[in-house]
Every structure is written in C-alpha cells, then in structure tokens.
Amino acid sequence: NDSAIEAQSFNEDMVRFLQQGFSANDPNVLDRVKEHLAFLRKKGHPSTPQDFLNQTEFFIADEFHRNMLEQLQTGYAYFLNKAAAVYLANIK
C-alpha cells in the first residue's frame, strides 16, 4: 500500500542522507521530513512535528525498533531523532 511505500522511501532517503554525510539540519533533510509529515497528515496519522519527535524518541528507547533502524544504517535511529528535533525547533 502507499503508506508502506512512503515509509520505505522515507527511510531510504534519510539513510542516504546519513551515508552521504548530511547533517540533521541540512535543508534537504528537513524538506524530506516535511514531505513525510504531510503524507502522514493526509492519511490521518499523527503527524505534528512533536508527534514525530516523540515517535523517534520511542524508536531509540524501544530495543526492537532501535535495532530495526540501526540494521538499515548504524546511527540512523539517532540521526532520525536529531532531524525530528531540529525540524520541530525550526517550524515557522
């Protein structure tokens, strides 16, 4: 379904940003977070910047989810959390 496709695409894009050395406050990273949250909002999922930050904090605290993200790329769970925090702090 399109939600699974978006989740996979988002993770692939964010992992690529991490692998290519982008910082969590890079405009490309923040734009992709914005796109992802807009998609979630359209689907009726919790999608505020605070919701996203809370979710990434859960991912770090929960061993299953942290391991799942870290298997995609070492450091990814933490990069995602930092991107969520930067995005929330920079929302206008």
Summary of the structure (lengths in Angstrom):
residues: 92
radius of gyration: 12.2
end to end distance: 31.7
largest distance: 33.6
contacts: 246
relative contact order: 0.17
helix: 78%
strand: 0%
